[in-house]
Structure formats: structure tokens, C-alpha cells
């Protein structure tokens, strides 16, 4: 019997409330797989979503790529703590010490601190070699190994290039040969040209509740994001990935993908996340780690321009939950659906966000200033003692989404480094941020949405 049958109608209501065109939900619980499909794959055709629909995984790709790299570690052909230069002798960034010392572990857990300054490397098979060659002048966002700061593309592109040099083939072929085929994930691909168009969900954006979802104007991410965001998959195949993590390296078909030692290393090698409320408290190797009411929870999220993926793994309950969708990315939707399912299965639910401190005694001078990286600029200001965060929106994003050029949020303190950012519109969720790293009485970083932004010098 389908353990979620009584929830199907309510889940459909939630997806409708968030105007999600289509979604597939998969649950792996004590060896049993349940799949639920909703909506349409493309609002212009009305073709219904099926459980075998292929969705873009976005940054959930990193959990696939990390697994392939750890397979090389198992074979003794790579090591987590050897310098990248051991595999790429010409690897170089602006800081000579970082060039010589940065390791795969630091790329996997996003503590390399290297700026994403790789230009336009194109769409050919040599994209990762071009990215590595282009970063000779890339500066440091933060000192090597000092703090977590999410790398959307570059960190895993460097890992992909190491894999290519070791295996002598392009990254997408490595993924097929090492991971997808052995584990039976025949509907999973690392190169968009291999996806059957008839099975592929189309992405959608929501610019206003009145307008509703519209087809995305950008069907695919640039290939530079491949190793960190280019995998496409079905919900059952993503559950197979979760099975590997749940069962010490074994796929559902019984094939060993990596050793139990590798899985243990991936789950236990962790660094703290400055903002622990958005995704989780710690970042492991290709996984985010949180703790829900005393239970460790692992997973990864992913978004492209119009599609979204969520994976959560709860080892204490032998449980994995996956949600793939082709529309709105608001976190509230995932929380509602996940908590509904977790409650039905009698396991831990997602902890609520903390409440703001009703009587803060913060000195605004410690926080005000500009925090900036290429393409992203935040400014913290204070008016009558109340802090605000202003984001200068990327012009292309503002044009696509019809948003203002500058978005302002109040900063409601949780404590002296963590803040809530209340939503301004119904299309926004409550967000969180950390403003921290005080030096000479002033914060040095903003960490929000997993990204790190240093104070303007």
C-alpha cells in the first residue's frame, strides 16, 4: 500500500498554491520506493508529468560528482589532501601559496576561497581545462581553508579537470562510466545533448502571482556549471543516489559504487556554515549536513533557471526524500511538503527558523558598509538604529524577472551575527544571513544563500 496515498491531494494543493507547473516526489523508506507525479511538464503543451520525467538537478549535481571523485580516491589514483598541483602541475591562481596548497577536500567543502573569475570558457568538451587556465589571476575571497563560501561552478570544475586528467576522457563520460551505468541510473545524464527531449521537463519562472508561471527564456545553464550543476535525472535515479549514501556505497542493484570508508569520509568531514539556517549547519564532501531534533540529516539542493531539486537523507530512519520540479523555487513549498511527509512517516520534521531578538543591543557601526563580489553587491545601512540590507540586482536577472534594480530587506537580529530578512513580496521567503568576522570593530563578511561576500576594501 502506498504510505503517502492519503497525502496526495494535499500535496497537490500545496503545489497549486505555489503555482508549480509540475513535480515528482520520491520516497525511499526502508527499502520501499514511492513516487508521486503532479502537473504538466510544459504549460504550453499541457503534457502531463510522469514519474519517469527527467528534471535538471542543478547543484544537486555536486553530490554525484563528489561520489565519482571519491571513487578515484578509493582506487588510490587521487587523494583528498594532496595539492591540486599534484594532478594539474600548471594550476595557478593569484595567491602563490593557494596555488601550491589548495586540495580537493577544500574544493569539495567550498573552503578554497578562490573567486569565480574564469571568464567565458565556451561550450566544448575542453571547458574545464579552459576554466583552470583562465584563473591564473583569480583573487581570494577569503584565506584558504578559513571559512565556507559556496562555489557555484569553479570548485567542482577544477575537480572535474583533475578527473579528466586521471581518466583521460571528458567529465560527462566519466560520470556515465563510473557512476550512472554501474548503479543502473540509465535515465541520468551529465550532458544535455544526451537527454531525450520528449522526457525532459521544461523550466518555468514566476514573475508575479497574477501572471503565473511562464516558460524560462534560458533552457540550460552554461556548460561551465556542468560538474557543479549539469546533471539531469529522474526521481527514481536520484533516490538511487541517496541509496548509495544510505547503504555505505551500495547502489539499489547491489553494485558497489564506492567503499564504506569513502561514504563515511564524505559524511563526517565537515566544516561549519556561517549562516546555519538556510541549508544546514555544516558542509561535508558533496553534502550539506543539518541536525533536526537530534537526528543528522544529509542532502543537497539544486536550482537552474526554472527547475529545482531537493534531496534529504535521514539515516536514522533509513529514509530519503526527493522533490524535483519545473517551477517556483520558494523554500516554503518544500518545507510544507516535506514536513507533511515526514509527519506521516513519524520521523523528524524541519526545525522552524529562530525568532528575532526582541531587544537587540547592536552597534550599527560594526555592520554598515559595502560587501561585494563580481556581479553581486550588498550594502548594509542603518536608519534610527535599525539595520537594512540592500542588494543591487544583476541587470539581466532584473530584466527577466521584472524586479527593481535594488532590493531592500530589514535585518532582524537573531543574535550579534545572525539575521532574519523578512520578505517584501508574496514571491519571497523569509531569508537569513550571517554578518561576521569582526576585525577592528567591523564585520568582514556577509554569508547568505551559502555565498560569501567580503567587505569592500
N, C-alpha and C positions, 0 to 999 in steps of 0.2 A: 504494500500500500504506500502511496506517495505521502510522506510525512508532512509535506507542505501543501497538500491539496486544499485544506481549509483556509490557507493564506493567499491563494492565487488571486481571488477577487480583490482583496485589499491591496496587494502589491500592484495590481493593475491600476487601481485608483490612484495610488501614490505616483506611479509613472505618468498617468494622465494629468495629475495636479501639477507636475513639473514639466509638462508638455514634452515628454521624451518620446520621440517617434518610435523607437524600437529598442528592445533589450532582451538579453538572455541571462538567466540566473542559473548557476550551477552549484550544487551542494555535494560534497564528498563527506559522508558521515559513517564512520566505522565500516568502510569498505563499500557502502552503497552510494550510488550516484543518482541524483535527482536533477532534472533540467526543466526549466520553465521558460517559455518564449512568449514575447509580447510585441504587439505593434507591427510596424512596417519597416522594411529595410531602406526605403526611399519614399519620401512623401509625394514625389512627382509621379511615381508608378503605382504606389499602393501595394506593392508586392509584400506579402506577409513575412515576418521574421520566422525562421525555423531554428531549432536548437543547433543545427549544423551550419548556421551562418558564420561567416568569417568577419571578425572585427579587428580594427587596429588596436594593438596593445599599448602604444605609446611607451612611456618609461618603464612599464612592467617588463619590457624587453630586457632591462638590466638584470633581472632575475634569471632569464635564460642565458644571457651572455656570461654572467658570473659562473654559472654552472659549467659552461664549456671551458672557461679558464681554469677552474678547479680540477677539471679532468686532466688538463696538461700538468697541473701540479701533482696529481696522483701518479702520473707517468714519469715524474722526475724531469720533465722537459722544461718546466717553469717553476719558479718559486715566488712565494708571496713577498718575501723580504729581500730579494735581490734587486739591485738598482735596475731601473728600466734600461739604462745604457748597457747592461749585460746582454740584452737582446736587440737593442737598437743603438749601436755604437755612436751614431751621429745625432742622437736625440739631444736637443738643446733648447732651453728657454732662457729668458733674460738673466736670471739669477744663476750663476755658475754652480753654487752649492746645491740648489734644487736640481739642476741638470744632472749632477753626479749622484744625488742621493734619493730622489723620489722612487718609490717602489710600487709594484702592482697593488699591494694592500691599501696604500694611500689613494690610489685611483679607485679602487673598489668601494672604499668607505667615504670618498669625497673629502679627503683632508689634504690633497696636494696643494691647494691654494692657488693653482695656476689659472690665470684669466683665459676666457674662451676667445682668444684672439687668433683665429685660424683663417679668416677671410672667406672666400668662396672657393671651396675645393672641387666643385663640379659634381657630376652625377655618374662618373665612370667607376670601374672596379678598383682604381687606384686611389679612391677618395681618402682612405685612412693614411696612406703614405703621404699624400699631399697635405693633409692636416698636420701630421707630425713635422713635415718640412717647413710648414708655414709659421710655426710657433716659436721660432728662434728668438724673437723679441718679446714674447708674451710675458708680461709682468706678473707679480704676485698680488693676488687679492688679500692674502693673509700668509704669514710664515708657514713653511712646510710643516705639516703634521700638527698645527696648533689648534685648529678649530674646524668643525664641519661646515662646509659650504657646497651645496649641491652643484654638480657639473652636469648640465643637461646633455651635452654631446661630447666634449673633448676628452674627459677622463676615460670613458669607455671606448672612444675611438682609438686612443693610444693602446688600450688593452687589445682591441681588435687587430691593430697593426702588429703587436707582438705575436698574436696567434697566427696571423698570416705568414710572418717570417718563419715561425717554427713549423707550421704545417705546409707551407708552400702553395696555398690556394686562397681565394678571396674569403672574407669573413662569412658571407652568406652561405657559401658552400661548406665551410667548416661547421656551421650551425646545423645544416641538414645532415651531414655525415656523422657528426659526433653526438648530436642531441636529438633532433627531430625523428630521424629514421629509426635509431635504436629504440627509442621509447614509444614508437608507434604513433607519433604525432604527425600523421600524414597530411593533415589539413593546416599545418603550421608552416609559415614561410618567413624568410628573412630578406626577401627581395620582392618588391611589389609586382614585378612582371610575372611572377610565378603564381599569383593568385587568380583563381577563376572569377571573372567579372560577375557572373551570374550568382555567385555565392557571397559576394562582398557587400557588406553594409556600406551605405553612403553616409558621410558625416553631415550633421546639421548644427546650426548656430541659432541662438535666441537673442535677438537684439531688444525685444520688448514683449511683454506678455500679450499685448493686443495683436501684434503681428504674428506671434508664434514662431515655430521653427522654420528655418529656411535652409536649403542645401548649402553646404560650405562652398565658398569660392576657391578653396585650396584643398584639393583632394588628398595630397600626400605631403608629409614632411620632407625637407631636403635629405638627400642621402647621407649627409654628414651626421645626421641623427640616427643612422641605421643601427649601430651596435648598442645605442642607448635608447632607441625608440622606434625601430623599424619593423619589429616582428608583428605579423598578423596571425590570428589563431581563432579557434572555436572555443566555446566554453568547456567542452569535454577535454580538449587538449590542454587548456590552462589548468584544469583540475588534475591532469596527469603530471604537469609540472609540480603542482602542490603535493601530489602523492610522493614524488621524489624527495621533497623536503620532509614530509611526514614520516617516511619509511626508510630513513637512513641511506638514501641514494638509489633505492629500487623504484623502477617505473611500474605502472599497473600490469604490464605484460611480463613482469619478472626480470627484465633486463636490468643489470646494474649500470647506472649512468655515471656515478661517482662513488667513492668509498664512503663508509660511515664516518670516517675521520674527516673527510672533506666537508660533509654536511655539518658536523659538529663545529668545525672551524668557521664555516660560513655563518652559523647561528650565534656563536659565542664571542667572536672577535668583533667588538663593538666600540663605538665612540659616542659620546653624548651629543645630542642635538640641542643647540642653544634655545630654540623655540620648541619645547616638547609637546605642544598642544595641537599642532597642525597635523602631523603624520605619525609621530611616535616619539619616544624618549631617547632612543638610540638608533644608530645606523650600523648595521653589520655588513657582511660582504654580499652585496646584491639584494639585501633585505632590509626592511625597516622593522624595528622591534618596539613594541609597546607593552604595557602591563595593565590588564583590565581586571581590577578587583582581585589581584594576587595571581593572575594567570598570564604567562608570557604569550604574546600574540605576534606573529610574523606576517610580513606581506610586502606589497608594493602597489603603488598606484601608477596610472599612466593616462595621459591625455594627448590627443593630437588636435588638429583644428576641426573639431566636430565629432570626435569619438572619445570614449572614455573606458577605462578598465580598472577594476578593483579586485585585489586578491587578499584574503585574510586566512591565516593558518593558525589553528588553535591545537597544539599537540596534546594538551591535557585531555581534550575531548575527541581526539582522532578525527578532527573536523577541518574542512576547508570550504570557503565560500567565495564564489567568483561572480562578479557582475560586469557584463560587457554591454555597452550601449552606444547609440549613434546620435546622441543629443546632449541635452543640458548637463553640465558638469557640477552643479551645486552639491556641496557636501551634505546638505540637509537631506537630499534624496537618498543618498547611500546610507546615512545614519538611520533613517526611518525604516528602510527595507531591511538592512542588516539586523537592527535591533528586533524587528518583528520576527525574523527567522531565528535569531539566537534565543529569544524568549521561548519560542515554540519548541526548540530543541533542548531547552533547560540548561543553557550554558551562559557564560559571562557576556554581558552586554557592553556597549561602548560607553566609557565614562563621560559624563557631561563636562562641558567646558567650565572652568572655575568662574566664580563671580568676582567682579571688581572690588577692590578695597574701598569701602565707603568713606574712609577718612585718610586719603593719601597725604604724605608729607614729603613730596618730592621737590627737589630743587630743579626747576626747568632748565637752568643754565647748563646742567650736566648732559642734557639730551639735545638741545636745539642745535641745528646745523644741517649740512647737506651730506648725504650718503649716496655714493654714485658708483656705477659701473657702466661700461659702454651699453647704451640702449636703455638704461634704467636709472632714473634719478628720483630719490626721495628727499624731502625736506621736512624737518621737524621744527615746528614753531610753537610759540606759547602766547596765549591771549588770556589775560586775567588769571594767570597761573594754571590754565588748562592746556595740556599739550595736544597738538594736532599733527597728523602725518599727511603730507601732500605727495602724490605720485604724479609725475609727468608721464602721460600715457604715450606709448610709441605711436607715431602718426599713422602708420599703416593699420595698426590694431584699432585706433580710434576711428579711422575711416570705415573699416569693415564692420565694426560693432556699433557705430554711431554713438560713441561716447564722448564726453568732454575731453579736452586736451589735458586737463588736470583734475584729479580726483582727490578729495579731502576726506579724511576719517578722523574722528576724535580718538585719542589714545586714552583708554580707561585702564588705570594700573591694576594689575593683579598683585604685583609686588614691585620692587625697585628696578627690575629688569624686564618684566613680562607685562604685556598689554593686550587688551581686547580692542578690536577695531570694529565697531558696530556697522551694520550695513546701511547704505544710503538709499538703496532701491530694492524692490522685491526680487530682483535677479541676483542679488548678492547674499552671501552667507556672512555670519559672524567670522571674522578673521582674527588671527593672533600674530604677535611679533615680539621678538626679544631685542632690546636695545642695551648693549652690554660692552664689556671690555674696557672699563674706565681707566684712563691714563691722564694724569694731570687734571683730574676733576671732570673729564669729558668722556662720554661714551665713544668708542671707536668703531662700532659695527651696529648695523641693523640686520637681523636674521628674520626673514618672513617668507612663507611659502617655500621653506627649505633653502632659499637662496641667501647668500651672504653679501652684504653691501658695506664697504668700508667708508669711514668718514672722509670727506674731501680734504685733501691736504692743503 
